[in-house]
Amino acid sequence: MFGDGDDGRVTCIACGTELPRSAAREYDKAGDRWEREEKTFEYFCKPCDRDRCHQPRRGLEDALVASGAGECDRSEFLARLSEQWEQPPREEP
């Protein structure tokens, strides 16, 4: 059907559960899961996928990356993220 036939195991980015790829839901932090070339996807288990908000999150992923999500300790990350949200929004072209 779809994909490259690799049904290896993946880890849910929300809860850390390891599961077969076929039992997971694909997540593309860029928001365009149909553009597949040269991309690495992350995955949710089905319960976590149901629990997450499926509404658009314009700019959220960029803010998380810029704040050091997963690269610094929690207090540092939250301080950076809070600082970003306190700044006035930038106009998009």
OpenMM code with the backbone's topology and positions (N, CA, C; nanometers):
from openmm import Vec3, app, unit

residues = "MET PHE GLY ASP GLY ASP ASP GLY ARG VAL THR CYS ILE ALA CYS GLY THR GLU LEU PRO ARG SER ALA ALA ARG GLU TYR ASP LYS ALA GLY ASP ARG TRP GLU ARG GLU GLU LYS THR PHE GLU TYR PHE CYS LYS PRO CYS ASP ARG ASP ARG CYS HIS GLN PRO ARG ARG GLY LEU GLU ASP ALA LEU VAL ALA SER GLY ALA GLY GLU CYS ASP ARG SER GLU PHE LEU ALA ARG LEU SER GLU GLN TRP GLU GLN PRO PRO ARG GLU GLU PRO".split()
positions = [
    Vec3(0.0841, -0.1182, 0.0000),
    Vec3(0.0000, 0.0000, 0.0000),
    Vec3(0.0883, 0.1240, 0.0000),
    Vec3(0.1058, 0.1932, 0.1143),
    Vec3(0.1896, 0.3117, 0.1227),
    Vec3(0.3195, 0.2771, 0.1935),
    Vec3(0.4158, 0.3697, 0.1864),
    Vec3(0.5395, 0.3535, 0.2615),
    Vec3(0.6406, 0.2696, 0.1882),
    Vec3(0.7490, 0.2425, 0.2577),
    Vec3(0.8589, 0.1695, 0.1961),
    Vec3(0.8633, 0.0233, 0.2393),
    Vec3(0.7594, -0.0227, 0.3093),
    Vec3(0.7553, -0.1614, 0.3514),
    Vec3(0.8268, -0.1887, 0.4813),
    Vec3(0.8903, -0.0884, 0.5395),
    Vec3(0.9613, -0.1058, 0.6658),
    Vec3(0.8602, -0.1009, 0.7798),
    Vec3(0.8415, -0.2133, 0.8461),
    Vec3(0.7484, -0.2166, 0.9587),
    Vec3(0.8258, -0.2414, 1.0874),
    Vec3(0.9369, -0.1700, 1.1019),
    Vec3(1.0165, -0.1818, 1.2234),
    Vec3(0.9443, -0.1235, 1.3425),
    Vec3(1.0142, -0.1129, 1.4509),
    Vec3(0.9553, -0.0595, 1.5727),
    Vec3(0.9885, 0.0884, 1.5844),
    Vec3(0.8943, 0.1637, 1.6412),
    Vec3(0.9101, 0.3073, 1.6622),
    Vec3(0.8746, 0.3386, 1.8068),
    Vec3(0.9089, 0.4587, 1.8509),
    Vec3(0.8796, 0.5011, 1.9875),
    Vec3(0.7854, 0.6201, 1.9844),
    Vec3(0.6805, 0.6138, 2.0656),
    Vec3(0.5848, 0.7241, 2.0766),
    Vec3(0.6556, 0.8432, 2.1400),
    Vec3(0.6471, 0.9606, 2.0760),
    Vec3(0.7146, 1.0797, 2.1278),
    Vec3(0.6441, 1.1380, 2.2493),
    Vec3(0.5221, 1.0934, 2.2772),
    Vec3(0.4488, 1.1463, 2.3929),
    Vec3(0.4701, 1.0633, 2.5189),
    Vec3(0.4625, 0.9308, 2.5072),
    Vec3(0.4685, 0.8472, 2.6278),
    Vec3(0.5893, 0.7551, 2.6333),
    Vec3(0.6629, 0.7425, 2.5223),
    Vec3(0.7826, 0.6596, 2.5215),
    Vec3(0.7588, 0.5123, 2.4944),
    Vec3(0.6358, 0.4731, 2.4668),
    Vec3(0.6047, 0.3337, 2.4378),
    Vec3(0.6673, 0.2932, 2.3056),
    Vec3(0.7309, 0.1757, 2.3030),
    Vec3(0.7841, 0.1219, 2.1782),
    Vec3(0.6775, 0.0312, 2.1186),
    Vec3(0.6520, 0.0469, 1.9882),
    Vec3(0.5462, -0.0294, 1.9236),
    Vec3(0.5801, -0.0514, 1.7774),
    Vec3(0.5115, -0.1478, 1.7110),
    Vec3(0.5355, -0.1678, 1.5681),
    Vec3(0.4928, -0.0446, 1.4898),
    Vec3(0.5648, -0.0124, 1.3861),
    Vec3(0.5339, 0.1032, 1.3014),
    Vec3(0.3896, 0.0971, 1.2524),
    Vec3(0.3411, -0.0226, 1.2206),
    Vec3(0.2048, -0.0377, 1.1690),
    Vec3(0.0984, -0.0011, 1.2723),
    Vec3(0.1332, -0.0001, 1.3997),
    Vec3(0.0381, 0.0337, 1.5063),
    Vec3(0.0510, 0.1793, 1.5498),
    Vec3(0.1382, 0.2555, 1.4844),
    Vec3(0.1650, 0.3942, 1.5245),
    Vec3(0.1015, 0.4926, 1.4266),
    Vec3(0.0924, 0.6173, 1.4704),
    Vec3(0.0443, 0.7265, 1.3866),
    Vec3(0.1609, 0.8193, 1.3571),
    Vec3(0.1787, 0.8503, 1.2308),
    Vec3(0.2882, 0.9352, 1.1854),
    Vec3(0.2642, 1.0806, 1.2254),
    Vec3(0.3703, 1.1488, 1.2651),
    Vec3(0.3614, 1.2911, 1.2994),
    Vec3(0.4723, 1.3648, 1.2266),
    Vec3(0.4349, 1.4676, 1.1538),
    Vec3(0.5316, 1.5505, 1.0822),
    Vec3(0.5288, 1.6888, 1.1444),
    Vec3(0.6348, 1.7244, 1.2150),
    Vec3(0.6347, 1.8526, 1.2851),
    Vec3(0.6305, 1.9720, 1.1907),
    Vec3(0.6598, 1.9511, 1.0634),
    Vec3(0.6481, 2.0596, 0.9662),
    Vec3(0.5036, 2.0756, 0.9191),
    Vec3(0.4191, 1.9792, 0.9516),
    Vec3(0.2776, 1.9900, 0.9199),
    Vec3(0.2376, 1.9440, 0.7808),
    Vec3(0.3295, 1.8841, 0.7062),
    Vec3(0.2982, 1.8396, 0.5708),
    Vec3(0.3426, 1.6955, 0.5540),
    Vec3(0.2633, 1.6032, 0.6035),
    Vec3(0.3044, 1.4631, 0.5989),
    Vec3(0.2974, 1.4031, 0.4592),
    Vec3(0.2375, 1.4727, 0.3639),
    Vec3(0.2272, 1.4190, 0.2281),
    Vec3(0.3548, 1.4437, 0.1483),
    Vec3(0.4305, 1.5453, 0.1828),
    Vec3(0.5610, 1.5697, 0.1199),
    Vec3(0.6613, 1.4827, 0.1940),
    Vec3(0.7011, 1.3708, 0.1347),
    Vec3(0.7748, 1.2687, 0.2074),
    Vec3(0.9247, 1.2642, 0.1770),
    Vec3(0.9687, 1.3272, 0.0715),
    Vec3(1.1094, 1.3168, 0.0329),
    Vec3(1.2009, 1.3794, 0.1366),
    Vec3(1.3070, 1.3065, 0.1705),
    Vec3(1.4118, 1.3534, 0.2617),
    Vec3(1.3574, 1.3966, 0.3977),
    Vec3(1.2579, 1.3257, 0.4486),
    Vec3(1.2002, 1.3578, 0.5787),
    Vec3(1.2170, 1.2419, 0.6747),
    Vec3(1.2246, 1.2762, 0.8009),
    Vec3(1.2214, 1.1775, 0.9075),
    Vec3(1.0987, 1.2084, 0.9912),
    Vec3(1.0133, 1.1103, 1.0081),
    Vec3(0.8902, 1.1314, 1.0829),
    Vec3(0.9058, 1.0846, 1.2266),
    Vec3(0.8231, 1.1405, 1.3131),
    Vec3(0.8122, 1.0946, 1.4506),
    Vec3(0.6776, 1.0244, 1.4605),
    Vec3(0.6540, 0.9551, 1.5720),
    Vec3(0.5334, 0.8738, 1.5822),
    Vec3(0.4653, 0.8883, 1.7169),
    Vec3(0.3321, 0.8700, 1.7142),
    Vec3(0.2502, 0.8612, 1.8342),
    Vec3(0.1887, 0.7223, 1.8384),
    Vec3(0.1712, 0.6675, 1.9590),
    Vec3(0.0884, 0.5480, 1.9711),
    Vec3(-0.0562, 0.5946, 1.9513),
    Vec3(-0.1465, 0.5038, 1.9226),
    Vec3(-0.2851, 0.5440, 1.8943),
    Vec3(-0.3518, 0.6157, 2.0116),
    Vec3(-0.3362, 0.5704, 2.1368),
    Vec3(-0.3990, 0.6448, 2.2475),
    Vec3(-0.3464, 0.7887, 2.2596),
    Vec3(-0.2162, 0.8086, 2.2455),
    Vec3(-0.1604, 0.9447, 2.2550),
    Vec3(-0.2050, 1.0296, 2.1368),
    Vec3(-0.2165, 0.9691, 2.0187),
    Vec3(-0.2628, 1.0436, 1.9021),
    Vec3(-0.4063, 1.0909, 1.9226),
    Vec3(-0.4902, 1.0068, 1.9816),
    Vec3(-0.6290, 1.0471, 2.0089),
    Vec3(-0.6344, 1.1600, 2.1110),
    Vec3(-0.5433, 1.1580, 2.2090),
    Vec3(-0.5446, 1.2571, 2.3168),
    Vec3(-0.4890, 1.3933, 2.2769),
    Vec3(-0.4058, 1.3978, 2.1724),
    Vec3(-0.3432, 1.5256, 2.1385),
    Vec3(-0.4396, 1.6152, 2.0622),
    Vec3(-0.4121, 1.7425, 2.0652),
    Vec3(-0.4929, 1.8410, 1.9936),
    Vec3(-0.4598, 1.8319, 1.8446),
    Vec3(-0.5599, 1.8222, 1.7626),
    Vec3(-0.5381, 1.8117, 1.6184),
    Vec3(-0.5607, 1.9449, 1.5468),
    Vec3(-0.5726, 2.0524, 1.6226),
    Vec3(-0.5911, 2.1848, 1.5641),
    Vec3(-0.4564, 2.2398, 1.5161),
    Vec3(-0.4572, 2.3274, 1.4173),
    Vec3(-0.3319, 2.3871, 1.3701),
    Vec3(-0.2587, 2.4594, 1.4834),
    Vec3(-0.1284, 2.4495, 1.4814),
    Vec3(-0.0456, 2.5124, 1.5850),
    Vec3(0.0586, 2.6008, 1.5171),
    Vec3(0.0124, 2.6979, 1.4445),
    Vec3(0.0992, 2.7852, 1.3655),
    Vec3(0.2135, 2.8410, 1.4502),
    Vec3(0.3353, 2.8088, 1.4111),
    Vec3(0.4532, 2.8619, 1.4775),
    Vec3(0.4984, 2.7865, 1.6011),
    Vec3(0.4175, 2.6920, 1.6503),
    Vec3(0.4533, 2.6218, 1.7732),
    Vec3(0.5810, 2.5400, 1.7574),
    Vec3(0.5911, 2.4615, 1.6502),
    Vec3(0.7096, 2.3773, 1.6317),
    Vec3(0.8365, 2.4616, 1.6225),
    Vec3(0.8302, 2.5742, 1.5514),
    Vec3(0.9468, 2.6625, 1.5416),
    Vec3(0.9862, 2.7152, 1.6791),
    Vec3(0.8862, 2.7511, 1.7611),
    Vec3(0.9140, 2.8019, 1.8961),
    Vec3(0.9759, 2.6939, 1.9841),
    Vec3(0.9277, 2.5708, 1.9717),
    Vec3(0.9831, 2.4607, 2.0512),
    Vec3(1.1287, 2.4342, 2.0139),
    Vec3(1.1563, 2.4312, 1.8857),
    Vec3(1.2936, 2.4077, 1.8397),
    Vec3(1.3844, 2.5224, 1.8836),
    Vec3(1.3398, 2.6461, 1.8643),
    Vec3(1.4204, 2.7628, 1.9021),
    Vec3(1.4451, 2.7688, 2.0527),
    Vec3(1.3551, 2.7100, 2.1308),
    Vec3(1.3691, 2.7112, 2.2768),
    Vec3(1.4542, 2.5962, 2.3286),
    Vec3(1.4966, 2.5084, 2.2398),
    Vec3(1.5839, 2.3986, 2.2804),
    Vec3(1.5110, 2.2756, 2.3305),
    Vec3(1.3901, 2.2511, 2.2824),
    Vec3(1.3138, 2.1334, 2.3254),
    Vec3(1.3965, 2.0066, 2.3068),
    Vec3(1.4112, 1.9302, 2.4137),
    Vec3(1.4858, 1.8054, 2.4094),
    Vec3(1.6360, 1.8212, 2.4131),
    Vec3(1.6848, 1.9447, 2.4186),
    Vec3(1.8293, 1.9680, 2.4164),
    Vec3(1.8816, 2.0348, 2.5427),
    Vec3(1.7917, 2.0800, 2.6299),
    Vec3(1.8348, 2.1438, 2.7545),
    Vec3(1.7417, 2.0968, 2.8661),
    Vec3(1.7755, 2.1308, 2.9900),
    Vec3(1.6899, 2.0849, 3.0993),
    Vec3(1.5567, 2.1602, 3.0980),
    Vec3(1.4619, 2.1069, 3.1716),
    Vec3(1.3249, 2.1586, 3.1690),
    Vec3(1.3152, 2.3064, 3.2063),
    Vec3(1.3815, 2.3468, 3.3142),
    Vec3(1.3697, 2.4863, 3.3580),
    Vec3(1.4279, 2.5825, 3.2545),
    Vec3(1.5396, 2.5455, 3.1941),
    Vec3(1.5999, 2.6280, 3.0884),
    Vec3(1.5054, 2.6373, 2.9684),
    Vec3(1.4510, 2.5224, 2.9273),
    Vec3(1.3584, 2.5191, 2.8146),
    Vec3(1.2365, 2.6076, 2.8405),
    Vec3(1.1751, 2.5932, 2.9582),
    Vec3(1.0553, 2.6718, 2.9891),
    Vec3(1.0854, 2.8214, 2.9953),
    Vec3(1.2023, 2.8569, 3.0468),
    Vec3(1.2408, 2.9987, 3.0509),
    Vec3(1.2549, 3.0538, 2.9090),
    Vec3(1.3209, 2.9777, 2.8219),
    Vec3(1.3384, 3.0215, 2.6829),
    Vec3(1.2039, 3.0330, 2.6104),
    Vec3(1.1179, 2.9333, 2.6300),
    Vec3(0.9881, 2.9330, 2.5635),
    Vec3(0.9019, 3.0491, 2.6128),
    Vec3(0.9022, 3.0709, 2.7418),
    Vec3(0.8259, 3.1815, 2.7999),
    Vec3(0.8739, 3.3155, 2.7444),
    Vec3(1.0052, 3.3293, 2.7320),
    Vec3(1.0628, 3.4527, 2.6772),
    Vec3(1.0155, 3.4753, 2.5335),
    Vec3(1.0100, 3.3689, 2.4561),
    Vec3(0.9636, 3.3817, 2.3170),
    Vec3(0.8186, 3.4254, 2.3102),
    Vec3(0.7337, 3.3693, 2.3947),
    Vec3(0.5916, 3.4029, 2.3904),
    Vec3(0.5637, 3.5429, 2.4421),
    Vec3(0.6550, 3.5978, 2.5210),
    Vec3(0.6373, 3.7340, 2.5710),
    Vec3(0.6716, 3.8378, 2.4653),
    Vec3(0.7454, 3.7972, 2.3620),
    Vec3(0.7810, 3.8886, 2.2543),
    Vec3(0.6604, 3.9078, 2.1627),
    Vec3(0.6457, 4.0283, 2.1046),
    Vec3(0.5341, 4.0492, 2.0107),
    Vec3(0.5486, 3.9571, 1.8898),
    Vec3(0.4367, 3.9077, 1.8356),
    Vec3(0.4449, 3.8189, 1.7192),
    Vec3(0.5025, 3.8913, 1.5981),
    Vec3(0.5794, 3.8154, 1.5198),
    Vec3(0.6352, 3.8712, 1.3967),
    Vec3(0.5335, 3.8595, 1.2846),
    Vec3(0.5346, 3.9576, 1.1972),
    Vec3(0.4472, 3.9532, 1.0800),
    Vec3(0.5021, 3.8507, 0.9821),
    Vec3(0.4139, 3.7695, 0.9275),
    Vec3(0.4559, 3.6726, 0.8268),
    Vec3(0.4349, 3.7326, 0.6888),
    Vec3(0.5268, 3.7054, 0.5959),
    Vec3(0.5137, 3.7616, 0.4600),
    Vec3(0.3948, 3.7062, 0.3866),
] * unit.nanometer
topology = app.Topology()
chain = topology.addChain("A")
for resn in residues:
    res = topology.addResidue(resn, chain)
    for name in ("N", "CA", "C"):
        topology.addAtom(name, app.Element.getBySymbol(name[0]), res)
